[in-house]
Amino acid sequence: MENQIQTQNQQLTVNQQKLSTAIAKVGNCSEITFAKKALDFKKIRDFDLSISENKIYVQDGFRLLFTKIPNLLGIKEAIHELNKNDIKNMIMIKYSMLSLEEIDYAFKLDRWSGDPVQHFQLFNAEYVSRVLERYKNWLQKTRFNNNLPIVKSVKKRELTSEEKETIVVTGVLNFFDEFKENRHIPPGRFYAYDYLFEKKLLPPHTPEFKEKIRRSAIKHLSKSETPDRKKRKDLKAALKEIQSGNKNQSRLKLKCKELVLKYYFNSLIARNRELLDELSQN
């Protein structure tokens, strides 16, 4: 049988020989390693068959599998063209989520299982379907038992500095539009302060201005009320820390940023100025 396989392999095209080598290489992987690698194999459905090169590659793959697999199974008669076409059509419709490598590995698993699907010297769509269904069940079980991923992770592209700038500017502009509607600075928007401070658009932070804002922030915090007991306790502790002279207390710093943003935004509204215009002139 080995001589028969060797003779037929010599008749393969160069592309088929390359494909044969690639399939044989991954076919030597352990079961867990193969289950991991399966996500990286190009699935049959992902080939654009309108492109001649892709169509030839898939056709060569089928020819290779139709030569290799029946020989290893010990099927004596040549596969009828009718069966070949039926199997190809079935794979393209029902099993195109698999790769050529997986189809080859599926038959290897079945041959080595100790309880292979009986082919009765018939290599037809019914037999192939049973083997591929076994493979799909095996793959699902192997991934589950070994906590393997079931989808290929997509590596995120690092944003350019220009793209990051655009995202921040868009967020700040939207924030200003919201402020014009409700005059409110919600939590999580203090990045706007950092950005506008960096662009030197906020009022000059003179010692006098900073002290004025700090005193106002302490006053606002002192008057804050909340029905939440834990929040009241945290606020009381923060005020005690502030009164002890800690000017960098986190709650105080956030309240100061909030008041500066309100001061700046209200000044733009009073002057009928748009933040976009301010940024454009910066």
C-alpha positions in Angstrom: 0.0 0.0 0.0 2.9 2.4 0.8 4.2 1.9 -2.7 0.8 2.7 -4.1 0.6 5.9 -2.1 4.2 6.9 -3.1 3.4 6.4 -6.8 0.2 8.5 -6.5 2.0 11.3 -4.6 4.6 11.5 -7.4 1.7 12.4 -9.7 0.6 15.3 -7.6 1.2 18.9 -8.8 3.8 21.1 -7.1 1.0 22.9 -5.3 -0.5 19.7 -4.1 2.9 18.6 -2.8 3.3 21.8 -0.8 -0.2 21.4 0.5 0.5 17.8 1.4 3.6 18.9 3.4 1.6 21.6 5.2 -1.2 19.2 6.1 1.2 16.5 7.2 3.0 19.0 9.5 0.0 20.0 11.5 -1.3 16.5 11.3 1.5 15.4 13.6 0.4 17.7 16.4 -1.0 16.3 19.6 -4.8 16.5 19.9 -4.8 19.4 22.3 -2.3 21.3 20.2 -4.3 20.7 17.1 -7.5 21.9 18.8 -5.7 25.1 19.7 -4.3 25.6 16.2 -7.6 24.8 14.5 -8.7 28.5 15.0 -5.8 29.7 12.9 -6.5 27.4 9.9 -8.2 29.1 6.9 -11.7 27.7 6.6 -13.0 26.6 3.3 -15.8 29.2 3.4 -13.1 32.0 3.8 -11.7 31.3 0.3 -13.0 33.6 -2.4 -13.5 31.0 -5.1 -14.1 33.7 -7.7 -10.3 34.2 -7.5 -8.6 31.6 -9.7 -5.7 31.0 -7.3 -8.1 30.3 -4.4 -10.2 28.0 -6.5 -7.2 26.0 -7.7 -5.9 25.7 -4.1 -9.2 24.3 -2.8 -9.5 21.9 -5.8 -6.0 20.7 -5.2 -6.8 20.2 -1.6 -9.8 18.0 -2.4 -7.8 16.0 -4.9 -5.1 15.4 -2.3 -7.6 14.3 0.3 -9.5 12.1 -2.1 -6.1 10.4 -2.9 -4.6 10.1 0.6 -7.6 9.3 2.8 -9.1 6.3 0.8 -5.6 4.8 0.5 -5.0 5.0 4.3 -8.4 3.5 4.8 -7.6 0.5 2.6 -10.4 1.3 0.1 -9.5 -0.8 -3.0 -11.7 0.7 -5.7 -11.2 4.1 -7.2 -13.7 6.7 -6.0 -16.4 7.3 -8.6 -16.6 10.9 -9.9 -20.2 11.0 -8.9 -19.3 10.4 -5.3 -16.4 12.9 -5.5 -18.7 15.6 -6.7 -21.3 14.7 -4.1 -18.8 14.9 -1.3 -17.4 18.2 -2.5 -20.8 19.7 -2.7 -21.7 18.5 0.8 -18.5 19.9 2.2 -19.0 23.3 0.5 -22.6 23.5 1.9 -22.5 21.7 5.2 -18.9 21.7 6.4 -17.4 24.8 4.9 -16.7 26.0 8.5 -13.8 23.4 8.5 -10.4 23.7 6.9 -8.6 21.3 4.7 -6.3 20.5 7.6 -9.2 19.7 9.8 -10.8 17.4 7.3 -7.6 15.5 7.0 -7.1 15.4 10.8 -10.7 14.2 11.3 -10.0 11.0 9.3 -6.8 10.5 11.2 -8.6 10.7 14.5 -11.2 8.3 13.3 -8.6 5.8 12.0 -6.7 5.9 15.4 -9.8 5.9 17.6 -10.0 2.1 17.9 -13.6 2.3 16.9 -13.6 3.9 13.4 -16.7 4.6 11.3 -17.3 1.6 9.1 -17.0 2.5 5.4 -17.7 -0.9 3.8 -15.3 -0.1 1.0 -17.5 2.9 0.1 -16.0 6.4 0.2 -19.2 8.4 -0.2 -20.9 11.5 1.3 -22.7 9.5 4.0 -19.5 8.0 5.3 -17.6 11.3 5.1 -20.4 13.1 6.9 -20.3 10.6 9.8 -16.5 11.1 10.2 -16.8 14.9 10.1 -19.6 15.0 12.7 -17.4 12.9 15.0 -14.6 15.4 14.5 -16.9 18.4 15.3 -18.1 16.7 18.5 -14.5 15.8 19.4 -13.3 19.4 18.8 -16.1 20.8 21.0 -15.4 18.4 23.8 -11.6 18.9 23.6 -12.0 22.6 23.8 -14.4 22.4 26.7 -12.4 19.9 28.7 -9.1 21.9 28.3 -10.6 25.4 28.5 -9.5 26.3 25.0 -10.9 29.4 23.2 -13.6 28.8 20.7 -13.1 31.9 18.6 -10.0 33.5 17.3 -8.8 36.5 19.3 -8.6 39.7 17.3 -5.5 41.7 18.0 -6.5 45.3 18.5 -4.7 48.0 16.5 -2.9 50.6 18.5 -4.6 54.0 18.0 -2.4 56.7 16.6 -1.9 59.9 18.6 -4.1 61.8 16.1 -6.9 59.2 16.5 -6.6 59.5 20.3 -6.8 63.3 20.0 -9.9 63.1 17.9 -11.7 60.8 20.4 -10.9 63.2 23.3 -11.9 66.3 21.4 -15.2 64.7 20.3 -15.9 63.7 23.9 -15.1 67.2 25.2 -17.3 68.9 22.6 -20.2 66.6 23.3 -19.8 67.2 27.0 -20.0 71.0 26.4 -23.2 70.5 24.4 -24.7 68.5 27.2 -23.6 71.1 29.8 -25.4 73.8 27.8 -28.6 71.8 28.3 -28.4 70.8 31.9 -25.5 72.8 33.5 -24.3 69.6 35.1 -20.8 68.0 35.4 -21.3 64.3 35.7 -18.7 61.9 37.2 -16.2 60.5 34.7 -16.0 63.7 32.6 -13.0 65.3 34.4 -10.7 64.3 31.6 -12.2 67.4 29.9 -10.5 69.5 32.6 -7.2 67.8 32.0 -7.4 68.3 28.3 -8.5 71.9 28.4 -5.9 72.7 31.0 -3.2 71.2 28.8 -4.5 73.4 25.9 -4.2 76.4 28.2 -7.9 77.3 27.6 -9.0 77.4 31.2 -8.6 80.5 33.4 -5.1 81.2 34.6 -4.5 79.2 37.7 -3.0 82.0 39.8 -2.6 81.4 43.6 -5.6 83.7 44.1 -7.8 81.8 41.6 -6.8 78.4 43.1 -7.6 79.5 46.6 -10.9 80.9 45.6 -11.9 77.7 43.9 -10.6 75.6 46.8 -12.7 77.6 49.3 -15.8 77.3 47.1 -15.2 73.5 46.7 -15.0 73.0 50.5 -18.2 75.0 50.9 -20.0 72.9 48.4 -18.7 69.7 50.0 -19.8 70.8 53.4 -23.3 71.4 52.2 -23.5 68.1 50.3 -26.3 65.8 51.4 -26.8 62.1 50.6 -29.3 59.5 52.0 -26.6 56.9 51.6 -25.1 56.2 55.0 -21.7 55.0 53.7 -21.4 58.0 51.4 -22.2 60.3 54.3 -19.5 58.6 56.3 -17.0 58.9 53.5 -17.8 62.6 53.0 -17.4 63.3 56.7 -14.0 61.6 56.6 -13.0 63.6 53.5 -14.0 66.9 55.1 -12.0 66.0 58.3 -9.0 65.3 56.1 -9.4 68.6 54.2 -9.8 70.6 57.4 -6.5 69.0 58.7 -4.8 70.8 55.8 -4.6 68.2 53.0 -5.1 70.3 49.9 -4.6 67.2 47.6 -7.5 65.2 49.1 -9.1 63.3 46.1 -12.7 64.5 46.7 -11.5 68.1 47.0 -9.5 67.9 43.8 -12.4 66.5 41.8 -14.8 69.2 43.2 -12.2 71.9 42.3 -12.0 70.5 38.7 -15.8 70.5 38.5 -16.0 74.1 39.6 -13.3 75.3 37.2 -15.1 73.5 34.3 -18.4 75.1 35.3 -16.7 78.5 35.5 -15.2 78.1 32.1 -18.2 76.7 30.3 -20.5 79.3 31.8 -18.1 82.1 30.6 -18.3 80.6 27.1 -22.1 80.6 27.2 -22.2 84.1 28.5 -20.0 85.3 25.7 -22.0 83.2 23.2 -18.8 81.4 22.2 -18.6 77.8 21.0 -15.9 75.5 22.5 -15.0 74.3 19.0 -14.1 77.9 18.1 -11.8 78.1 21.1 -10.1 74.9 20.2 -9.7 75.9 16.6 -7.9 79.1 17.6 -5.6 77.4 20.1 
